[in-house]
């Protein structure tokens, strides 16, 4: 590996000895002086991110202007980013962020309200940006980046009495200690009083560069808070400090030295819960050399640099190549550029916008071993694979190796117990390698995946900062205030992920604690956070194989179950698994894994996805800045709450009529999402909701409807809550007294609207009598139990828990699931309907004769449950192959669909069927139909006939009719059709021949067209009806052939072609005239069904949703095909959720065919739909 790098460097130097280009005006010299494509901690941009960067340097004595020059990383796209009117002064630098953000001439100084953040560049003692206040105030902000230059560099929130240097003030600032500090200047006479300035350091390390600070002034008390996320605030201190009124509130910033500059970036400034534009603040400079003008510009390219190496090309305004620079692969925080001898070298300490330091010609690779990390079942001997002239130092106790660690002297390293090996390669003439980490585990017999977490032991276990221990400053009584585990400290860790004992993924990420009171438990929940400063800003591995493409890319949780940790650890996974049965787009996924901390077994964790702004922006292709995500109205995770508050205030207007309120809600909230979100919270009897654990989001522009996100179900399915009514919770005083609640605000309005309330509880009763029926949900529980069955005993033993207690709680959950469906139905009836429930059974007189649909319950062979007497039921009996619907026992209608109110206490409904012979064999069969082909590829209408006999048939004198008796086409003389062969009748043979190349007897033209739903009749010369098909465009007929360019095909010529179930949409664009049908099935048994999936809406825009009521299906293959036969989208997965969506926002308007193929019971199942897309 190293030899390859050395070779690349030689090539670079040989081909490009001096990387420069001469601009065509005054011909000054510009060079690429330094580049970094793995920036982790070197340089932050104005958003607090660490993008790649390119540094240009003007070596000449004159200013250079780059207007209309372009820079790219792809020679096929020379103008990826065009320089604006930028000039580089003599012997100065220009820094370009290769971030992909595409920003030009973005200048920041006093403020930049359009981008939502402010930037100060200071060289002074103190600068203050402020507003005048008179009274109480609540101010918070996000400090997204702060460039610390020395021990006096500070930035934060301040309140001061006067705008002079000797004013009394109190502040909360961030400084070089990476901690927040409270500062107070209580005296008006600092020159006389000795104790004129006081400072308290907050003992919690913060997550630099993203720090949230909050100050609340209430009369003469000042309270301070801090947060890692901006939504969960940690109280720090409360100080009595009387201030004269009015006073000055704002943002303070100092570089601490007039000879150095310090950059500071502030976002999300809020005063009294209102977002404030930074441009509204006044500014004063209390240091003589303060820089008060907008002096700093940032340029962001439209592309990023590859970590594996890249090309950087610069073109003139006339698109002539001026510079082609090859960048090698770099390690974290290493740069590549020109040293003082004008040679290209690697730099251990990058120097953006400064002269480069001494460089190195080599970059050492991290050490490797003869064995990979893995799970082994017998002792092994490992050795390092060492480069020449390098030394390897290593540890066996998870500590980072240094030159003081053990040096490898070519010895064997024998391993027979769990061991973590960490090693570093060192050569004084090269840049040291990064640390390699290897996990070796022995005798792990679990079938669960394994996650190894490795970090400095002090991060986990030291009394000073260890997150797993009480520490030196903890109270002695619960909840142990001041304990280390109340810190949100985040540190770097390496993770290795194993499946079937093999290493499948390895990366570095951030680790911190998660949760609230659950932190006091021995096994603590953790967050895994992908950040550039550790390795990458996303996890490049899909931990959940059931997700075809994971949008959960930058944060995962290792959850213990909070209160459920001492019980089953199954409640939250059970709820998230059940959410997959519902119409909820954004749900968390969970799976059990074994976790090892520094080689020590740490028990079972639930690896869980996290829905945040990056997930939503990835999934829906939205800008993160345009998202509003609220945990509650008070705590926006992303964006703000202004739109939500205005919306709720509008529906709370007492003058509005009910219909107007519903119209406002339906236009601003996703009501399907509301119903199913309400259902899962109610069914699970979540007693930590809706006071807590409510999350809602929308997008300000394209997706304005608010949608709820279900999460945190640790306190659910409790046996002692089985009779708890969610409706009683909604009458709780604490909830009623909340000014805003992101669920109850909408619920209290909708529940008063009878039509909508009935639709809510109609959906409830459907679910509780189908996919949430006792046996169905217990089956899900049993699956979860089985997944971890082999490891539970080890886990319980690790944490001194008994298997008896575990089983007791499992039994409690099972008891809950067994009885909760009927209890919830009775609660709804008692609260809203007062008529008791009807016990209803729906069945057929013949076994396997049909499938039943009841409201939203699809495809059941029998329905047996409890229903509300006041809500209508729509029941459809769909015949299976070989059966014909006859009637109902309670209705004289001949329709297989009835609507009724189940007003009796016990009601049995029977659908009657007759068995029919599906092996009907005509000599000549109408076998394929093409009607209404698309105009832009119109093959016109045609009908394929098939000779199902064992002899040649003469069709001379036969006639074809549609539904109109006057439309007659007579087949000409000598029209013979051989046995087992085809013949096509067309209304435009020229159009037919322009599309098809198949050689088939073709006759026409019949002078009429086939309608969207028509009758095709075939008569022999004696005017005897030989065959008839009356097809339709709606269910139960296949819908995919209407105007799409796809035909209707008969499954088998022996099938009754008058039955819609024997027809399917072809799988091949324009059909198969003259050939065997694409869906041909010669088994005599239908392996296809139209009942497995449904799609909606149709017409569709933006997203197409799929729903299935099937269980235990696999190998799902979905194709969306345009009218030209091109597959424009394909989705494949080995697992299928009951409800999911596909993104069709890039589709043009028009007709498409959707085919769904999947395996169930080892048989191919097929659905085919016609889709209309209307995006514009």
N, C-alpha and C positions, 0 to 999 in steps of 0.2 A: 504493500500500500504506500509506504513511504517513498519507494523508488519511483512510483508513478508520479507522485507529487513533485519530486525533484526534477523529473523529466519535463513535466509541464512548465515548471518555472524556467528552465533553460530555453524551451521553445518560445515562451513569452519574451524573454530578454533578447533572443536572437531575432525574432521577427519584428519586435517593437522596441528597439533599444532606447528610444526616447518617445514617450507617448505625448504627443502634442499636436495641435493643429493651428494653422495660420489663418486667422480670419481675413477675409478678402479686402477689408478696408485699409487699416493702417498696419496690418500684419503683426499684431502683437502675439505673444505666445501664451497659450492656455494649456495647462496639463491637468490630468486627473492625478491628484496628489495622494489621495487616500480613500479607501472604500471598505465598507464593512457590511457583510451580508448575513451576519449572525449576531446582531446587536441585542444584548440581553440587559446589560446595566450601564453601558457606556453613555448613551445619550437618549434623553426623553424628548418627545415632541410636545406640542401645546395641549394634546389630549391626554398626556400622561402615558402614551404608548412608547414602545422602543422599536421603531421601524429601522430598516436598513438605510444606509446613507452613502452618498457619493460626494466627495469634496473636490471642487475645482480650484485651481490656483493660477493667478495671473503673475507670470514670471517677468513681465515687461515693466517698463517705466511709464506706460500710458494706460488709460482706462479702456476697457474692452466692453463693447455692447453685444449682447447675444440675441437680440430681437430676431425672431423667426427661425433661429436654429432649432434643431430638434434632437432629442435623445431617446433611445429605445434599447430594448434587450432582444429585439427580433428584427433581423434584416428584412423580413417580408413586410414589416410594418414600420417603415423608417420614421414616421411622424407620430409615434405614440404619444409623445409629450413635446409640445412646441414651446420654446422659451418665450415668455413675455418680454417686455422692455426692461431687461435686467442688465445692469452694468457692474463689472468687477473692477474696483480701483486697482492701481498699481500695487503689486506685491500683497494683495489681499485674497481672501478666500470666499468661495460661494458654496454653501452647503445645500444639497438637494436630498430630501427624504424620499427614498424609494419605498413608499408606503402603500401605493395604490389608491390614495385618497384624492389625488388629482386636484390640488389647490395651487393657485398662482397668485403671487403678489398679496398673500394673506398677511396683512400687517397688524400687529397687536401692540397696544401700548396702554393708554388709559383704560380702554375697554373695547370689547367687540361684541355688542349685543346680538348681532345677527347669528353668530356662531355659538352663543351661549356661554362664553367664557371670557375672562379678562387675563391679560398678561402684563406683568410689570418687569422691567429690566432696570435694576437699580445699582448705583454705585454711591452709597450714602450711608448715613447713620439711621435714618428713619423716614418712611413715607407713609402717609395715612390717607385712605380714600373713604369717604364718610357721607352720612346723612345726619340731619338734626332730629333728635327725638325728644319727646316730652311725655314721660309716663312709662308704663311697662312695655316690654318688647321681647320678641322671640326671634333670634337670628341664627341661621345655619348656612353652611357652605361646604363645598367639596374642594379640597386642595388637591388638584390632580397632578401637579408636579411642582417641586421646589428644589432648586439647584443650590445646594449648601456649599458655601465657599470657606467658611471658618466657624469657629465656636460662637460667633455673634450673629450669624445668619438666622433670621427668624421670619415667620409669616403666620398670621392668624387673625382672630377677631379681637377687637378692642372697644372699650367704652372709656371716653375721657371727658373731663369737664371743660377744658380749654384747648384751643388750637395753638399751643406753644409748647416748648420743650420741657417746661417744669410743671405741667398740668398733672393733677391727680388722674390716675387711670387704673383700670383693671383689664386684664387680657388673658386670652388662652391661645398660645402660639405653638407652632411646630418648629423644632430646631435640630441641631446636629446630633442630638442624642437619639433620634428616631422615636421620640416620645413627645407627648404633649406636656406643656408646662403652663401653670397658672402664674401670672405675674401681677403684682400689685404695687402701686406707688401711692401710699396713704398720706403723704405729707405735702404741705404747700411750701415747706422750707427745707429742701433737701441739703442745702449747704450748712444748716445748723444742726439738724437731727442726724444722728449717726445711722440709725436703722431706717433709712429712707426708702429702701427697695426690698421687697420680699418675693420669693419664688418657691412654688411647690411643683415638684415633678410628679406627674401621673405615672403610676407604676406599670402601665400596660403598653407594651410595644405595639405600634400601629402598622398597618399594611401599606407602607410607602410604595408607590407614590400616591395611592388613592386613600385620602384621609377625609373623613367628614367631622366637622367641629360644630358644636351648637352651644349657644349662650342664651339663657333666659333671665331677664331682669323682672323681678316682681317686687315692687316697692323698693326697699333697701336691701334686698337679697339678690345675689347673683348666683345662678346655678350653671354648672358646666357639664357637657355631655360629649361623648365621642362615639364614632361608629365606623365599622369597616364597610358597610353597605349603604348607609344613608337611610335605612328604614328601622333598624333595631338599635336604639340608642342606649348606651351604657352611662349611667349616672356616675359622675366623678367627684364633684365637690359642690358645697354650697357655702358662700361667704357673705357675711354682712358687710356692706359697703355703701354708705349713703353718698349719693351724688346730688349736686345742685342741678336744678332743672331750668331750662332745657340743657341737654348734653349732646355729645357727638358719638355716633356709633358707626363702626365700619371695619375695614380691612387694613391691617398694618403689615408692613414689609420692610425689611432692611437687609442689605448685604453684609453689614457689619464692618465694612472697610471701604473707604472712598476710592481705594485703588483697585478694587475688584468688582466685577459685575455679578449679579445673582438674578436668575430668572425664576419667576413665580407664575403659576397658572391657577386660576380660580374658576370654578363652574358651579352651577346650581345654587346661586345665591337666593335665599328666601328670607324675607322679613315678615313676621306674623303670618307665616304659611302662604305668602304670596311671592311668586317669582319676581325678582327685581332685575331689570337690565343694569348691567354694570355702568353703562353710560350715564345713568341717572345719578351716580355718586359724584360728589365733589372731591377735589384732590388738593392736598397740601404737602409740601416737602419741607421737612424739619431738619434736613442736612444740607450743608452749603453746596455740596457737589452732586445733588440728586439729578438724575436724568428724567425729565418730566415729559419729554416728547415721545411720540410713537417711533421708536427707533429700531424695532426688530421685525424682520420679515421672514416668513417661512414658505418654502416652496416644496410641494408634495407632488412627486411624479405619479403617473397613472398606472404604474406597474411596480411589482416587487422583484427583488433579486432572489434567485434560487440559492438555497443553502448548499447545494451540491456544486456550485460554481456557475458562472454566467458570463455573457458577453454584454459589453456596454458600447454602444455605437452612437456617434454624434454626426449629424448631417447638416450641411449648409442649407440656407433658405432655398437653394436650387436643387436640393435633394442629392447633393454629391457627398459621398462618404468622406469625412475628415478624420475620424478616429474610430478604431476598432480595438477595444481593450478587452482582454480575456482575464477573467477573475477566477482564481482557483477556489477550491473548497476550503472554507475556513472553520475554525472551531469557535466556540462561544467567546464573544468579547475580544476576538483577535481581529486586527485590521490588516490591510494589505496596501502598500503604497510605496512612495519614493523616499529613500533615506537621503542623508546629506551628500552621499556620493552619486546621487542620481541613479541608484539601483533599486529595483523593486524588491522589497523585503516584507516579511511578516512582522507585525508589531504587537508586543505583549500589552502595551499601554496605548490604546488609540488616542489621538490628539486632534479631534475635529476642530477646524478653524484655528489650528496652531501648528507650529513647526513640528515635524515628525521626529521622534526620538530614535535611538539606536535600534535597528531592525535585525531580524534573524532570517537566514535563508532556509531554515527547516522548521517544520511544524510537526512535532512528534505525535504519532498515533497513540491512543490509549492502549495499555497492556491487554493482551489476550491470554487465555489459558488453553490447555490441551482439552479441557472439558467445558461444555457450556453450562450455564446455570440450569438447574433442573431438579427433579425429584428422583432420588436413587434408592435402591433397595439393598445395596451391599456396599461395603467400604470401597473408596476409590483413591487413587493417587493422582494429583494434578501438578502441572508444572507451567511456568510462564513461557510464552513464546517471545523472546527478547530480540530487539534490533541490536546491531553492532553499536558499540560506543555509547550505550545507554545504560542507565541504572534503574532498577525497579525497586520501589519501596512499597511495603504492603502491611495491612493489618488484618486481624482475624476477629475483631470485636466491634465491627461496624463504624469505628472511628475513621475519620479522613486521614489518609497517610501523608506523611511529610518526610523530610530527610532525616528526621529523628526516629522514624518508624523502622521496623525491621527491613534490612536490605536483603533482597533475594540473591543468594550465592549459589545458584544452580541446584539447590536441594529439592528433593521430593516433598510435597506437602500431602500428608495422609489425612483423609477425612472419613469419619464414620458417624458423626453427629451433625446436627444442623449448624451450619457455619456460613458467615458472611465474609467474603474476601473483598477487600478494597485495595486498589493499587494505583500507583502513578509512575510514569516514565519520565526520567530527568536526564538532560544532557546540557551542559553549560553553554554549548554553542547553538542551542535550539530552544524553542519555546516549549516549556513543559507540557506534557499531555494533560488532558482532563482525567479525572479519576474514573477508573473502571470499577464497577460493582458486580459481584457474582453471588448468587444465592444457591446454596446447596442444602437441600432438605432430604431427610432420610425417613423411610418407613411411613410415608403418608399414604394411607390406604383409602382415602376418601374419594368418592366419585365427583365431588364438587370442584369447580375451578379454584385455583389458589392464587392469592395476591400477596406478594412479598413487599413490604414497606421497609426501606432502609434509610436511616438518617443518623446524624450525630446523636449518640445516646443522651447527651445533655438536653436535647430538644424534647425528649420524652420523659426523662426520669430525674433530672437534676433539681435540687431544691430551689435554685434561683429562677429557672425558666421552664422546667419540665412540665409539659401540659398534662401528664398523667398523674401528677402528685399534688398534694396540698401546698407544698412549699413552705417558706419561712414566715410568711405574713398572713397565714390563714387564721380565721377565727376558729375556736375550738368546738363550736356548736353549728349545727345545720342552719343555713346552707353553706357554711364555711366561707364567709365573705373574705375577699383578699386572697383566696387560694389561686394557685397558678392556673387551674383549669377554668377560671372565669376570664382568662385572657383570650383575646382573639388573635394572638400571635400566630403568624404564618411563617413557616420555614420550608426549606427545600428538602425534598425526599426523592429517592429513586424508587420506582415501582417496577416490578417484574410480574408478569401475568402468565400463569401456566394452565394449560388445558390438557387433560390426559397425560400429566406428568411432564409435558414438553413446554418449553418457553415459547410463547407466541407473540409477546409484546413487551417492550421495555422503553421507559422514558423517565425523565425527571419532571416533577411537578411540585406545586405548593401543597402543604398540608396544614390544616388548622382544625380546631374543635368545632363541632356543630351542636346546636340545640341549646336548651335553657337549663331547667332543673335536672335534666338527665345527665348533666355533666358530673353530678356527684356520684353516679354509679361507677363501679370499677371498670367496666368495659364502656368506653366512651365513643360516641359517634364522631366521625371525621369527615372533612371535606377534602376532596382532591381537585386541585385547581390548576388548569393549564395556563401558563403565562410564558411570554417570550423570554423573560429573564431566567427561567429555569431550563427551557429547551424550545418549546413551541407554544403558540397560543391556542392550540387545540390538541386533543388526543387523536392520534392517527390510527385508531383501532375501533372497530365496532364491537363493543362488549356484548351486544344483544343481537344474536344471530337472527331472531325473528323480525328484526327491523331491516328492510332491504337497504335502506340508506339512513344512517343515523344523523339526526340534526343535533343530538345531544353531544356537543363536541368539546366543550371547554370546562365542564364542571360535573363531577359525580359526587355522590355521598356514599359513605360507608355507615349505614344506619344500624343501630342496635335495637330500636323500637321504643326508645324513651321509657315510659312507664311499663311498656310491654316487655322490656328486657328481662325483668324478673319473672315473666310469665311464659309467653310462647314465641315472641319475635315474629309472629305470623300475621298479626292484625293489619298492619300497613301493607305488606305484600298481598294479602288477600283482597283488600279493597282496591289496590291498583290493578290487580288481575281482573277483578269484576268490572272495573271501569272499561275494560276492553270490549265488554258486551254492549256498551252504550254509545250514544251519539255524542261523544266527547272527542274533539279533535286533538286536544293537547293534554296528554296524560303521561304520568311517570311510569317507568318500567323498573322492575325490581327482580333480582335473582340472588339466591344464596351463594356465598363463596366462603372459603376458608382464608383467614388472614394471618400472616406472620409478621411480627414487628421485630426488626433486627434479628431475625432467625428464631424468635420465640413464638410459639403457637398462641394466637390471640382469639381463637374461637371463630364462630360463624358470624358474619356480617351480611347484611342485605346491601348489595351493590345497587345503587338506585340512581336513575337519571335525574337531572335537574332542569326544570323549565325556566329559562330566563330570557333576557333580551337577545342573546346570541342565538339561542334555539329558535325563537320566533322569527328573527330576521333571516336566518338560514332557511327555515321551512317555508316561509311565505314570501321570501325574496323582498324583504322590507329593510329600510334603513333603521338601524338601532335608535338613532336620534328621534325618529318619528313615532316610537312606541311609548305608550303610557301603560305602565304596569303598577297596580296598586295592591299592596298587602292589606291596607285599610285606607280610608281616606286620608288619614294623617301621615301615612308612610308610603309615598311613591317610591318604588324600587327604581323605576326608570321613567323619564318624562315628568309630567306633573298631574295634579288632580283638578286643575281649574275647570276643564271641560266637564268632568264628572260632577263636580259640585254644582255648576250651573244647570246641568241636566236634571239633577235631583231636585234642585230648588224650583225648577219649572214645573215638575209633576206634583210638587207639594202645594202648588197654588190652589187654594180652596175654591176658586171660582171656575176651575176647569171641569168640564163634564167628563164622565167616565170614558166615553168614546174617544175624546181628545187625548186623555191620559194614555189610553191603550195605544193610540196611534203614535204618540211620542215614544213610548217604550218599545214598540215593535220596530220602529225605524232606527232605534239606537242601541238595542240589546238583541242578541241572538237568542230567541225564545226557545228553540229546540235545545240549545245548549243549556239554557236555564232549567228546563224541565228535567233533563237527565242528571244535571249537577245536583239539583234539589233531591232527586230520587236517591242517589248513592249516599248522600249525607243523611237522609231520613232512614233509609233501609239499614245502614250500618249503625244507627243511633249514635252519631258522633257527638259526644258531650263536650268536646273541645272546639265547638263550632256553633253558631257563626260569630261568637265573640272574638274568637281567634281563627287562624288558618283559613282566611278568606283571601282569595287572590283573583284579580280580574284584570283584563287587558283590552286595549284597542289600539288601532293605528290611526293617526291623526288625519291621514289623507285618503288612502285607498280602501281601508278596511275599518270604517268608523264604528261598526257595531261592537259593543262590549261583549266579551265572552269570559266565562268563569273557568278557572283552572283548579281541579281537585288535587289536594295534597294533604299530607300529614294525617294519617288515620290510625295513629297509635292508640287512641282511646276509643276504640270502636268494638263492636261485636261482643260487648261485655254482657255476661249472663245476668248480672244484676241490673242492667239497663234494658233488658229485653222488653219490658212493658213501658219504657219511656216514650212519651209522645213528643215529637218535635214541635208540635203545635203549641204545647205548653211552654216550650222554650221561647217561642215568639211572643209570649205574653210576659216574659221575665222583665222585671223593672230595669235591670241594668241595660238590657238591650233597648228597651223603649226609651231610656234616657239618653242613649247615644245620639248625637246630632246627625251622624251619618254612619251607615254600615253598608258595605258594598254588596251584601246580599239582601238584607232586610229592607233596604230602601226600595227595592223593586218588588220584593215578595208582598209587602203590605199593601201595595197598590193592585197587583195582579190578582191576588187571592180574593179580592172583592168583586171581580168581574166574572159573572157566572159562566159565560161561554168559555173563557180561557181557563177558569178553574176546573171546569169539567174536562177540558182537553188534557190538563195536567194529570188529573186522577184517572182518566181513561188510559193514559200512558202508564201510570203506576200499576193499574190492575193488569194491563197486558204483560208488563214485565214480571210482576209477581206470580203470574200464572204460566210463565214460560221460562225464560232464561234465568230468572231469579226465583224460580220455584225451589222448594227445599232440596229436592234431590239434585237439581242442577248446581246450586251453589255449594252443596256439600261435596260434590264431585270435584269442584275447583279446590276446595280445602284439602281433600285427600291427595290431590296432585302436589300441592305445596308441601304437605307432610312427607310424601314419598321422596321428594327432591332432596330433602335433608336428613332422611331417616338414618343413613349410615353414619352420620357425623354428630347427631344430637348428643349421644352419650359422652363423646369427647368434649363437646362444648360445655355440657352441664358439669362435667368433672373439672374442667379448667376453671370455672367460676364458682365452684362449690355449690352447685345447684343440683337438686334431685330430679331424677327422671319422673318420679311420682308427681311432683309439682307441675312439671311440664305437661304430663298427660292429663292432669286435672284441668288445666287451662284449655288444652285442646278439646277436651270433652265439653267444657263450657261454651267454647265457640261453636261446636257442633250442635249443642242444644239450642243456642241462639239461632243458628241458621235453620234449624228444623222448625222452629215455631214463629220466627219473626215475620215471614210473609203474611200469614193469616192475622197476626196481631196488628200489623201496619194497616192492612185492609180494614179491619174493624175500627181502628182509631180514626181513619178517614171517614168511614161511614157514620160513626158516632158524632164526629165533629161537624160534618157538612150535610149528610143525607138522611140520617135517622130512620132507615127502613130495613135494617139488617141486610145481610148478604144473601145472595142466591147461590146455592151449590149447583153448578152447571156441569153437565157432561155432554160432550159432542163426539159422536162416533158414526161409523158407517155400518150398514147391515152386513157387508162382506169384508173380510179381512184383506188389508192391503189394496182396497179398492180406490183410495183417494188420499190426498193430503188436504188439510184444512188451513185456511187463513182466517184469522179472527182479528179484526182491526189491524194492529201492527205486528201481531203474532203470525209468523209465516211458516208454512210447511210442516205442520204437525199431523201425525197419523191419528191422534186422538187428543182431545182437550178435556181436562178434568180439573176444575178449580172453583174459586169463589169470585163472584162478580157483583158490582153495584147494581141494584135494581133500577136506579134512576138514570143510568147512562146507556145509550143504545149500543148494540153490538152488531157489527156487520160480519157475516160468516159466509165464506165461499168454500165450496167443496170442489176440488180440482181432481178429475178422474185420472187414475194411472192407466198405463197401457193395458188394453184388454177389458176396460170397464167403461160403462156408459151411465151417466147420471140420469136418474128417473124422477126423484122427488124427495120431499121432506115428510117426516111424520107429523109436523106441526103446522105445515103451510101447504096450500094448494098450488103455489107457484111452481112453474116448470123451470124457473131459473135456478141455476146452481148457487146463486148469491141471494141471501135474505138479510134483512135488518130488523131487529126486534129489541124490545126491552125485557130483560129476564125478571119478570115481576113475581114469579113463584119462589117459594123457599127452596124447592128442589125441582130441577128441570133437566130432562134428558132430551136431547135433539139427535135424531138419527137421519142420516143422509142415505137414501136408497140408491143402489146401483145394480145394473145388470151386467153380466159377463158377456163379452162379445168376442167374435173370432177375429183376431188381428192378422190371420194368415190368409186374407182375401187375395185371390190370384186372378187378375185380369190378364188377357193376352196382351192388350195394348194399354199402357199405363201413362197417365200424365205424371212425369217424373221430375221436371224442373221448370220453374217459371221465372222469367225476368220481366219485371214491370217497372215503369218510371225510372229508367236509368238516368244518371245525371246529364244535364244538357251539354257540358263541356267534353264529355266522352260518351256520347249517346250511341249505344249499340241498338237502340230502339227495342221494342217489345218482342219477345219470342217465347216459345213453349217447346220443351223437349219431350218427345214421346219415346217410350221404351218398349221393346218387344219382349214380353215376359214369357213367351211360349217356346216350344221346341221346334218351331217351323217358321218359314218365311210367311209374312202377312202382306197381302196386297191392300194398300190404303186407297186405291183409286176410287173416287166417288165418295169417300168419307168427307164429313163436314165438321167445321169448328165454329162454335158460337161463344159469345160472351153472355152477359146478363141481358142483352138486348136481342130479341128474337129476329130482328131485322139485320143484325150483324152476322152475316154468314160467309164463311170462306170454304170453298169446296176444293179438296185436294185433287190435283190433276191426275191424269192417267199415268200408269207405270210407276207409281210411287210405292216401291217395295221397301220393306224393312226386314232385315235378316233377324234370325233368332239371336237374342242377347245383344242386340244392337240398338242404335238410337236414330231418331229422325227429328229434325227441327223445323218448326213452322214459325215464320218471321213476318212482321209487318213492314220490314225494310231490309231486304236481303243485301243491298249494297252497304248499308251501315253495318250490318252483321259481319260481312266479309272484311270490312275495314278494321275490325277489332279482333276477330278470332282467326287463328291459323289452323284450328282443328279441322280435319277432313270428316265431314258428316253430311249425309243427305239433307239438303236445305230446300224448303219450298216456301213460296209466298208470292206476292205480298198480300196479306189480308188487310183490308182497307179500314181498320179500326184499331184503336189502342186499348190496352188493358188499364183498368182504373186502379186507384188506390183502394183496394178492396173490390173484388169482382168475382164473377162466376165463369169458369171455363168448362165448356161442355163439348164432348166428342161423340159424334154419331156415325154409325155405319151406313152403308148405302141404302139400307132399308129403314132409315130414320129411327133406328133403335139406339138408345143411349148406351154407349160403351163405357164412358168414364165421365166423372164430374168432380170438380174441385171448386169450393166456394171459399176463397181465402180472404183474410182481413189484414189490417195493418196494426192492430192493437192486440194486446194479450187476450186470449191464449195463443194467438198466432205469433210467430217470430217477428220482431219489429225491425230487424236490421236490414231488410231488403228494400225498404221504401225510399227510393230516390238516392240510394248510396252507391249503386253499381254492383251490388251483391244480389244474388238470386236466392229464391226459395228452393231447397232441395228436399226430396223425399228420402227418409232414412233408408228404406228398403222397398223395392218394388212390390213385395208381398204385403206391405203394410196398407192399412185402410187410409187412402190419401184424402178422405173427407175429414179425418181427425187432425186438428191442428198440432197435437203433440207428436205426430209422425213427421212433421216438417221442421227443418232447421234452416237458419241462414247459412249460406255457403261460407266456407273458410277461405275461399279464393276470390279475389277481385274479378268481377264480370262472370263468375260462375264457371261451370264445367260442361258446356254443351258438347255432346258427342263423346263424353268420357264418363267414367264412374263418378258418382257424386262424392264430393270431398268429405261428407259426413256419413258415408255409407257404413252400415253396420249389419253384418250378415249373421249375427248370433241369434237373431230373433228376439233378443231382449234389449230394451233400450238402456244404453249406458249413459244417456244424456238426460239432463233435466233443465227446465227453464226456471226452476223454483229456487235454485241455490243462491243466486245473487239478485240484487236490484240496484239500479243506479238512479241518482237524483242529484240536482234537479235536471230536467230535460225539457226545453233547451237549458244549457249550462253556460256559465261564465266563470272564469278564474279557477274554480276547483270543481272536480267531478267526484262525487261521493259514492262509495260502494257499501252496501250492507248485506250481510248474510246471516241467516239463522242456523247455518250448518255448524256442526261440531266435528272435531277430529278429521279435519281436512288438511291436505298437504299439497306441496308443489303447485302453487298458484302461478298461473301465467296469464297475464292480461296484455292484450294488444289493442291499440287504437290505430285504425287504418283510415287513410284519407280516400277520396273518391278515385285517385289514380292508382290505388293499390299499395301505396307506400306506408310502411309502418312508421308512424310519427312518434309513437311512445310505446315502450314495452316495459312492463313491471313483472319481475320474477321474484318469488320468495318461497322458502320452504315452510312458511308458517303464515297463517292468515288471521288477522283480527276480525272481529264481528263487524267492525266499522272502521273504514279508513278512507283516505282521499288521495287524489292525484292532481298535480298542478297542471292546468291547461291554459295558463294565462298567455303563453306564447303561441297558442293556436290561432289560425285565421278563422274567420266566420265561415260556416258551411256545414256540410253533412260528413259524418264519420261513422265507421263501424267499430263497435267495441266487442271484442271476443274475450270471454273468460273461460279458461280451462283449468280444471283442478282435479285432484285425485281424492276419491272418497271410497272407502271399502274396496280398494284396488280396482276401481272402475273410473274411466275418464268421464268427468262431468263437463258439460258445455253450456255456456250462456252466450247469447249474441244479441246485441242491442243496436238500434240506430240512435245515433247521438247528433243533436243539433248544437253547435257552438255559436254563441252570440257574445263575443268579447267586446265588440266595438259599437 
